[in-house]
């Protein structure tokens, strides 16, 4: 009577960073506040992804995925936010096997997103809007 459906992964997004969202955030908060938010996110990201990798050892990775979702979305890291939402949904539904596969998607999206965010905020071609933010952004591993 009921059909069994395979878990569907979210549609992959083309860009790790939606620059329009980042620009809106900068317009709303001001460039300095946006830079501080981005720098704090980039500083915290390695610890969060490390805990996510070790999720099965140190507890449920649900808290890490949920903690990354909002700041990633606010900064325009749409691929990361989407991957975190998918992971959170799988974990809440008890689909542990699916969640294990989605952790890799979150980690990949985090790395791509961090690189894209740094590139958008550091001075260089095409980033003139955020040149004043460069002093606050430090390349983190």
C-alpha positions in Angstrom: 0.0 0.0 0.0 2.8 2.5 0.9 5.7 2.9 -1.5 9.2 3.0 -0.2 11.1 6.0 -1.4 14.8 6.4 -1.4 16.2 9.4 0.5 16.5 12.3 -1.9 19.5 14.5 -1.5 18.9 18.3 -1.9 19.4 19.7 -5.3 23.1 20.8 -5.4 23.4 24.5 -5.6 25.8 25.9 -8.2 27.5 28.6 -6.1 28.8 28.1 -2.6 28.3 31.8 -2.0 25.4 34.1 -2.9 27.2 37.4 -3.2 23.8 39.3 -3.3 23.0 37.9 0.1 26.4 38.9 1.5 25.9 42.4 0.0 22.4 42.7 1.6 23.9 41.7 5.0 26.6 44.3 4.6 24.0 46.9 3.7 21.9 46.0 6.7 24.6 45.7 9.3 27.3 47.9 7.9 30.6 46.7 6.5 32.5 46.5 9.8 29.8 44.4 11.5 29.6 42.2 8.5 33.4 41.7 8.6 33.3 40.9 12.3 30.5 38.3 11.7 32.4 36.8 8.8 35.7 36.7 10.7 34.0 35.1 13.7 32.3 32.5 11.5 35.6 31.7 9.7 37.5 31.5 13.0 34.9 29.1 14.5 34.4 26.9 11.4 37.4 24.6 11.8 36.4 23.6 15.3 32.8 23.0 14.3 33.8 20.9 11.3 36.2 18.9 13.4 33.4 18.2 15.9 31.1 17.3 13.1 33.7 14.8 11.7 34.0 13.2 15.2 30.2 13.4 15.7 29.7 9.7 16.3 32.5 9.7 18.9 31.6 12.9 20.8 27.8 12.8 20.5 25.2 13.7 17.9 26.4 15.9 15.0 22.9 17.5 15.0 23.9 20.3 17.3 26.8 21.2 15.0 24.7 21.1 11.8 22.1 23.3 13.5 24.7 25.7 14.8 26.1 26.2 11.3 22.8 26.6 9.4 21.8 30.1 10.4 25.2 31.9 10.2 25.9 30.2 6.9 22.6 31.3 5.5 23.0 34.8 6.8 26.4 35.1 5.2 25.1 33.8 1.8 26.8 30.4 2.1 23.7 28.7 0.5 25.3 25.4 -0.3 26.5 24.9 3.3 23.2 26.0 4.8 21.4 23.6 2.5 23.7 20.7 3.4 23.3 21.4 7.1 19.5 21.5 6.8 19.6 18.1 5.0 21.8 16.6 7.6 19.7 18.0 10.5 16.5 16.6 8.8 18.1 13.1 8.4 19.3 13.0 12.0 16.0 14.2 13.4 14.2 11.5 11.4 16.6 8.8 12.7 18.1 8.1 9.3 21.6 7.6 10.6 22.9 5.9 7.5 21.8 8.8 5.3 23.2 11.2 7.8 26.6 9.6 7.6 26.8 10.4 3.9 25.5 13.9 4.4 28.3 14.7 6.8 30.7 14.6 3.9 28.5 17.0 2.0 28.5 19.4 4.9 32.3 19.3 5.2 32.8 19.8 1.5 30.4 22.7 1.4 32.0 24.2 4.5 35.4 24.2 2.8 34.1 25.6 -0.4 32.0 28.2 1.4 34.9 29.4 3.6 37.1 29.8 0.5 34.4 31.7 -1.4 33.7 33.9 1.6 37.4 34.8 2.0 37.7 35.4 -1.7 34.7 37.7 -1.6 36.0 39.7 1.3 39.7 40.0 0.5 40.9 42.6 -1.9 41.2 41.6 -5.4 39.4 41.7 -8.8 35.7 41.9 -8.4 35.6 42.5 -4.7 35.9 46.3 -4.5 32.8 46.5 -2.4 34.4 44.7 0.5 38.0 46.0 0.3 37.6 47.7 3.7 36.7 44.4 5.2 40.1 42.8 4.3 41.8 43.9 7.4 39.4 41.8 9.5 39.5 38.6 7.5 42.3 36.2 8.3 42.9 33.1 6.3 42.2 30.2 8.6 42.9 26.5 7.9 
